Amino acid sequence: MTTARIDEQDETLVITGTGPRPAAVTLEGARARAEARITGRGRTWTAAVPLRVSRWGGPALPLPSGDYRLHVDGEDADLTGAQVAATLLPGLRIAVDDARVRIDPPVDPAYETPEGQAVLEERYAAQPGGGENAVFFESFYGQNAGCNPRAIDRELARRAPGIRRYWSVADLSVAVPEGGIAVVEGTPEWWRARAEARLLVVNDWLRRRYVRKDGQHVLQTWHGTPLKRLALHRPGFHPRRMAAVVKESRRWDALLAQNLYASRILRRAYAFFGRPIWVEGYPRNDVLVNGDAAGIRAALGIRPGERVLLYAPTWRDDRTEMVDFVDPEELARAADAVVLVRGHSRTLRPGRDREGARVIDVTGYPDTAQLLLAGDTLITDYSSVMFDFSVTGKPMYFLVPDLEHYRGELRGFYFDLAERAPGPLVRTQEELLRALADDGVTAAYAERYAAWRAQFNRRDDGRAAERVVSRILDQGWLAT
């Protein structure tokens, strides 16, 4: 028989069982796992599973929210009949129901219901706001604290350390930059910070209810130069989509673009007329010029001298999980390399980490730019990471088995990728391996690569964050 309880003081899930002491007890979710400390040498044993873990060499933080399974010696634990009511801890809320362990963000039950959220929204809408010399940052709906907002945070902290920096997070497993204040979405603190901050810096849509406060401004950094059609340019005529796009873009005071090409597309795609677009390069790419890959590789557990292939496809409108066009373990073996698998932010919650020898799933890694720096070669498809990775000048390969479907039915492109790609387009993993082994690829695409960088990376010079923060301060959006 196996029982379960929560030790609130130690923040552990305590499992007690009878019979031989197991060699390992683990709590395993889609994107994280925790290993228990096991004691006992008789008829009973006890396993204390930590509910805070260190990931990617960072600080110990609460486990990501989601469903977990408890494994004893690799098999599902027999927790039939074991029930633990939802327990609210400082960093998370955990409940056990039979063999299912559920971890949720630490939102007080009084506010997690639709009625509770409605009360907070009404309070938010009614309060004056905009009075705190602070920034409210959000990256990919709070699923990480990376991208352009993170780079702007770091430069702002350096230039104006007295400004308070809030970070919107889905749960407290998201590591925020040093000095930042994590506010969990849906909590009273989140609603208050969103209302009071004088500046909001986001890289995607402002979700939930948004009411502009007097003196409050919004900088939309967006999250990539587009190859695939966006917003009003997506296939099909949908009046509700059009209305939503226009409503959203009217919330922004300024829009950041990586290059002139992107600025022209984003202005039309979001009907962003009459307000400024800042063409300053992408702050998130500063690390590709100024950073050192050694520390990132070490945090990922990659040995010095290893060849690193980064596979980073975009998401698909007709599926929730990451595309499976690559067998990462076979690719690692055939190419004699470490393969980093990076799913799109939209596939973070639905999917599970890929596993295999010399395969590291980095979908949950907090900052894509660091992965681009760590990789020797990029394998992508239609993802905007192609416009970022080219800052490094390192080789790119495009695995596009669904090219016609994606281009003709799902999204459509702004230009012909086959004519301008700075690397070969391949249809299968076998073609990819042949291309990776071809020593003549770099020379064959050198002219295209140079033209690509001249058009798309002219402002990615390692000082983009500096220029963006200077603009923010010059506008008087924050007091220094």
C-alpha atoms as one frame of an Amber mdcrd trajectory, in Angstrom:
protein
   0.000   0.000   0.000   1.223   3.497  -0.834   0.027   6.751   0.773   0.672
  10.391  -0.041   0.722  13.656   1.893   2.089  17.189   1.508   4.817  18.453
   3.825   4.094  22.179   3.723   7.181  23.146   5.716   9.652  21.327   3.464
   7.527  21.801   0.319   7.676  18.141  -0.613   5.280  15.431  -1.693   5.809
  12.611   0.797   5.104   9.062  -0.343   5.086   6.185   2.139   5.045   2.584
   0.976   5.480  -0.933   2.259   7.805  -3.648   1.070  11.334  -3.409  -0.317
  12.794   0.060  -0.542  12.718   1.249  -4.203  15.844   2.396  -5.985  14.165
   5.493  -7.424  10.952   7.485  -7.018  10.279  10.262  -9.519   7.515  12.726
 -10.259   7.349  13.133 -14.031   5.469  15.698 -16.087   5.543  16.736 -19.724
   8.391  19.216 -19.303   9.912  18.547 -15.886  10.730  15.822 -13.389  11.742
  15.645  -9.728  13.666  12.843  -8.006  12.807  11.848  -4.447  15.031  11.443
  -1.422  14.268   7.937  -0.136  14.637   6.730   3.453  13.690   3.606   5.392
  15.109   0.064   5.600  12.477  -2.216   6.935   8.864  -2.906   6.259   8.179
   0.669   5.156   9.961   3.340   3.182   9.408   7.056   2.639  10.158   9.136
  -0.442  10.194  12.948  -0.213   9.729  14.452  -3.685  10.905  18.083  -3.869
   8.381  20.474  -5.365  11.153  22.923  -6.233  13.825  21.921  -8.744  16.750
  23.562 -10.488  16.517  23.513 -14.276  19.238  24.438 -16.779  21.605  25.290
 -13.949  19.331  27.996 -12.549  17.831  28.503  -9.075  15.455  26.000  -7.494
  11.942  27.037  -8.520   8.488  25.437  -8.180   7.664  22.737 -10.706   5.797
  23.927 -13.810   2.048  23.612 -13.611   0.464  20.580 -15.243  -0.305  16.910
 -14.751   2.336  14.568 -13.313   2.706  10.835 -12.729   4.515   9.319  -9.787
   6.897   6.514 -10.773   8.448   3.951  -8.435  11.398   2.147 -10.023  10.203
   3.372 -13.413   6.639   2.080 -13.087   3.462   3.959 -12.178   3.061   4.095
  -8.417   0.039   2.345  -6.920  -1.746   5.348  -5.410  -5.249   4.000  -5.902
  -7.475   5.568  -3.293  -4.876   8.100  -2.185  -6.313  11.601  -2.165  -4.829
  14.856  -0.975  -6.931  17.992  -1.216  -5.458  20.909  -3.107  -2.808  22.499
  -0.904  -1.710  26.073  -1.542   2.023  26.510  -0.966   4.104  29.700  -1.433
   5.030  28.756  -5.003   2.356  26.370  -6.251  -0.802  24.440  -5.512  -0.698
  20.640  -5.510  -3.354  17.959  -5.289  -3.266  14.148  -5.454  -6.185  12.081
  -6.758  -5.450   8.359  -7.119  -2.421   8.122  -9.418  -2.788  11.651 -10.748
  -0.765  14.517  -9.319  -1.839  17.983 -10.377   0.263  21.113  -9.935  -1.307
  24.530 -10.493  -0.102  28.123 -10.155  -0.410  29.565  -6.629  -3.681  31.394
  -7.235  -5.941  31.686  -4.212  -9.062  29.550  -4.820 -11.162  32.631  -4.112
  -9.872  34.187  -7.332  -9.447  31.239  -9.691 -13.139  30.930 -10.567 -14.696
  32.973 -13.398 -16.581  34.941 -10.751 -13.384  35.667  -8.819 -11.570  36.809
 -11.934 -14.526  38.986 -12.904 -14.238  40.796  -9.570 -10.532  41.460 -10.149
 -11.120  42.601 -13.720 -13.803  45.063 -12.654 -11.536  46.386  -9.925  -8.717
  46.740 -12.472 -10.941  48.579 -14.947 -12.171  51.023 -12.314  -8.855  51.961
 -10.676  -6.928  55.001 -12.000  -3.521  53.299 -12.498  -0.431  54.392 -14.383
   1.052  55.951 -11.284   4.032  53.696 -10.548   7.443  54.288 -12.133   7.569
  50.678 -13.206   7.545  48.385 -16.235   5.247  45.407 -16.706   7.026  42.842
 -18.895   5.428  39.849 -20.571   6.982  37.337 -22.980   4.916  34.721 -24.826
   1.953  35.054 -22.473   4.115  34.562 -19.396   5.455  31.157 -20.415   9.011
  32.454 -20.193  10.882  35.635 -19.352  12.916  35.903 -22.528  12.926  37.361
 -26.034  13.063  41.138 -26.597  11.424  42.028 -23.267  14.232  40.275 -21.362
  16.978  42.089 -23.261  15.218  45.417 -22.655  14.874  44.537 -18.959  18.607
  43.898 -18.661  19.550  47.204 -20.305  16.972  49.133 -18.311  18.241  47.595
 -15.063  21.741  48.744 -15.988  20.746  52.269 -16.990  17.968  53.002 -14.497
  18.159  50.568 -11.568  15.581  52.522  -9.554  12.751  51.585 -11.903  10.674
  48.657 -10.662  10.355  45.744 -13.080   7.387  43.390 -12.889   7.286  40.158
 -14.885   4.014  38.504 -15.838   4.434  34.717 -15.478   2.140  31.751 -15.993
   3.514  30.205 -12.795   6.541  30.539 -10.557   8.566  27.950 -12.474   9.418
  30.840 -14.820  12.759  32.339 -13.803  12.655  36.136 -14.096  15.749  38.331
 -14.539  17.682  39.361 -11.455  15.868  42.127  -9.602  12.594  41.467 -11.420
   9.371  40.827  -9.503   7.352  37.818 -10.689   3.572  38.297 -10.652   1.474
  35.234 -11.467  -1.243  35.841 -14.029  -4.697  36.055 -12.512  -3.589  37.019
  -9.006  -4.527  40.349  -7.414  -0.844  41.326  -7.586  -0.816  40.698 -11.361
  -3.859  42.865 -11.977  -2.478  45.637  -9.763   0.964  45.679 -11.416  -0.608
  45.697 -14.883  -2.715  48.706 -13.939  -0.108  50.717 -12.043   2.982  50.336
 -14.276   3.657  53.353 -16.470   5.012  51.153 -19.260   4.014  47.725 -20.586
   6.584  45.876 -22.731   5.125  42.802 -24.436   6.060  40.592 -27.391   2.575
  39.282 -28.244  -1.043  40.271 -27.839  -2.331  41.819 -24.624  -4.757  39.198
 -23.464  -7.628  39.423 -21.051  -9.220  42.765 -20.488  -6.984  45.745 -21.100
  -7.861  49.306 -20.124  -5.311  52.037 -20.831  -4.616  54.152 -17.770  -3.695
  57.842 -17.857   0.023  58.177 -18.436   0.412  54.503 -19.377   2.176  53.382
 -22.579   2.605  50.077 -24.425   5.691  49.023 -26.380   4.978  46.032 -28.606
   8.312  44.389 -29.447   6.775  41.515 -31.449   8.773  38.299 -31.706  10.183
  37.847 -35.177  10.605  39.044 -38.722   7.787  37.362 -40.666   8.102  34.930
 -43.521   4.601  33.516 -42.966   1.564  35.750 -43.354   0.253  37.408 -40.213
  -2.936  38.892 -38.800  -4.913  40.653 -41.560  -2.810  38.910 -44.222  -3.700
  35.365 -43.167  -5.711  33.332 -45.685  -9.484  33.755 -45.638 -11.755  36.680
 -44.787 -12.850  36.640 -41.153 -14.565  39.837 -39.917 -14.108  38.888 -36.255
 -10.387  38.374 -36.792 -10.116  41.741 -38.515 -11.916  43.489 -35.677  -9.715
  41.764 -33.077  -6.495  42.704 -34.907  -7.439  46.364 -35.197  -8.593  46.503
 -31.564  -5.304  44.984 -30.440  -2.971  47.197 -32.465  -4.719  50.360 -31.266
  -3.470  49.507 -27.781   0.170  49.933 -28.806   2.011  53.254 -28.632   5.053
  51.993 -30.530   6.018  48.829 -32.376   9.541  47.447 -32.604  10.767  45.942
 -35.877  13.995  44.092 -36.576  14.407  45.649 -40.037  12.694  47.813 -42.658
  11.204  44.780 -44.390   9.462  43.728 -41.158   8.294  47.257 -40.400   6.440
  47.510 -43.706   4.721  44.160 -43.239   3.824  44.640 -39.588   2.341  48.068
 -40.244  -0.051  46.694 -42.870  -0.728  43.333 -41.212  -1.785  45.040 -37.971
  -3.229  48.234 -39.478  -0.756  50.092 -37.294  -1.097  53.526 -38.862  -0.327
  56.934 -37.409   2.059  55.685 -34.715   5.789  55.003 -34.758   7.610  51.818
 -35.663  11.087  51.676 -34.197  13.464  49.961 -36.616  16.344  49.264 -34.267
  17.229  45.593 -34.713  16.173  43.077 -32.116  17.456  43.458 -28.537  17.208
  39.691 -28.082  19.912  39.298 -30.739  22.502  41.414 -28.935  23.733  38.237
 -27.247  24.496  36.751 -30.670  27.082  39.488 -31.135  28.305  39.976 -27.573
  27.649  36.626 -25.881  29.770  33.604 -25.044  28.397  30.173 -25.904  30.605
  28.241 -23.466  28.508  28.924 -20.369  25.261  28.103 -22.160  26.640  24.819
 -23.466  27.875  23.908 -20.004  24.432  24.597 -18.494  22.928  22.283 -21.113
  25.426  19.543 -20.292  27.232  19.675 -23.647  30.895  18.704 -23.583  33.500
  21.042 -25.098  34.155  20.328 -28.752  30.784  18.658 -29.429  29.026  19.536
 -32.682  25.583  20.975 -31.882  22.590  20.879 -34.234  19.600  22.991 -33.207
  16.269  21.807 -34.623  13.718  24.622 -34.240  10.587  24.351 -36.405   7.628
  26.694 -36.171   4.142  25.648 -35.071   1.336  24.527 -37.363  -2.184  25.991
 -37.357  -3.652  22.512 -37.825  -1.897  20.718 -34.949  -1.096  21.440 -31.308
   2.170  19.566 -30.814   5.540  20.077 -32.433   6.005  18.576 -35.906   7.795
  15.223 -35.926   9.712  15.496 -39.191  12.968  14.558 -37.441  13.994  11.481
 -35.512  16.366  13.372 -33.206  18.169  10.327 -31.836  18.880   8.969 -35.311
  19.948  12.435 -36.468  22.373  12.692 -33.547  23.836   9.288 -34.326  24.153
   9.771 -38.084  25.546  13.307 -37.842  27.745  12.548 -34.811  26.325  15.548
 -32.997  24.267  16.682 -30.040  20.755  17.579 -31.198  18.879  20.335 -29.398
  15.115  20.128 -30.009  13.327  23.461 -29.657   9.563  23.527 -30.087   7.657
  26.767 -30.646   6.176  28.523 -27.602   2.713  27.397 -28.745   3.781  23.756
 -28.419   5.231  24.134 -24.917   2.110  23.119 -22.986   0.589  20.462 -25.302
   3.760  18.480 -25.995   6.267  16.375 -24.100  10.055  16.530 -24.102  11.783
  14.405 -26.729  14.272  11.889 -25.372  17.198   9.934 -26.732  20.961   9.515
 -26.715  22.664  12.883 -27.283  19.249  14.562 -27.587  18.319  17.501 -25.362
  14.794  18.900 -25.546  15.139  22.635 -24.917  11.550  23.652 -25.622  11.298
  24.793 -22.018  14.615  26.657 -22.047  13.920  30.297 -21.114  15.729  32.116
 -23.936  15.856  31.091 -27.595  18.668  33.511 -28.443  21.024  31.694 -26.092
  20.247  28.452 -27.887  21.018  30.087 -31.242  24.355  31.143 -29.798  25.058
  27.629 -28.504  24.192  25.869 -31.769  26.716  25.305 -34.558  24.001  24.727
 -37.151  20.300  25.595 -37.372  17.705  23.253 -38.857  14.364  25.019 -39.236
  11.475  25.399 -41.651   9.388  28.610 -41.744  10.267  29.918 -38.279  11.403
  33.502 -37.796  14.502  32.169 -36.023  16.048  32.095 -39.505  16.251  35.906
 -39.396  17.915  35.810 -35.970  20.353  32.947 -36.484  21.748  34.656 -39.584
  23.288  37.267 -37.261  25.849  34.590 -36.383  26.724  33.722 -39.982  26.540
  30.019 -39.097  24.971  27.543 -41.548  21.215  26.973 -41.856  19.226  24.126
 -43.365  15.504  24.149 -44.113  13.591  20.903 -43.598  10.281  21.535 -45.395
   8.394  18.311 -46.248   5.045  20.168 -46.080   6.119  23.222 -48.083   3.210
  23.224 -50.552   0.591  22.612 -47.839   1.977  25.294 -45.546   2.473  27.854
 -48.294  -0.753  27.144 -50.149  -3.255  26.291 -47.417  -2.107  27.026 -43.864
  -0.428  30.430 -44.028   1.237  31.584 -47.216   4.543  33.456 -47.464   5.629
  37.035 -48.034   8.397  35.886 -50.383   9.559  32.721 -52.103  11.742  30.930
 -49.573  13.190  28.568 -52.182  14.546  31.488 -54.208  16.153  33.381 -51.336
  16.941  30.943 -48.497  20.566  31.213 -47.299  20.794  27.416 -47.114  19.416
  24.309 -48.812  15.758  23.271 -48.691  15.377  19.525 -48.073  12.336  17.261
 -47.856  13.487  14.298 -45.772  15.879  13.493 -42.975  17.989  11.526 -45.459
  18.323  14.609 -47.684  19.155  16.662 -44.614  21.963  14.301 -43.632  23.441
  14.425 -47.121  23.347  18.215 -47.061  24.956  18.323 -43.607  27.782  16.143
 -44.896  28.331  18.261 -48.028  31.387  20.473 -47.481  30.415  22.630 -50.458
  27.143  23.953 -49.027  28.642  26.984 -47.294  30.361  28.226 -50.435  27.322
  27.478 -52.600  25.093  29.712 -50.482  27.621  32.402 -49.533  26.216  35.025
 -51.913  22.628  34.441 -50.829  23.668  34.509 -47.163  25.418  37.867 -47.584
  22.388  39.384 -49.320  20.116  38.004 -46.594  22.165  39.541 -43.799  22.367
  42.872 -45.615  18.575  43.056 -45.793  17.503  41.556 -42.500  20.380  42.015
 -40.002  21.708  45.484 -40.742  20.668  46.782 -37.304  21.548  43.631 -35.343
  24.876  45.010 -34.194  24.822  44.134 -30.497  23.437  47.530 -29.399  19.734
  47.218 -30.155  18.673  47.093 -26.483  20.702  50.220 -25.809  18.911  52.111
 -28.592  15.453  50.914 -27.558  15.944  51.883 -23.913  17.249  55.276 -25.010
  14.045  55.801 -26.976  11.910  54.784 -23.973  13.706  57.219 -21.712  13.737
  60.011 -24.295   9.966  59.659 -24.676   9.620  60.315 -20.961   7.682  57.092
 -20.473   9.723  56.396 -17.339  11.449  58.611 -14.826  15.152  58.015 -14.177
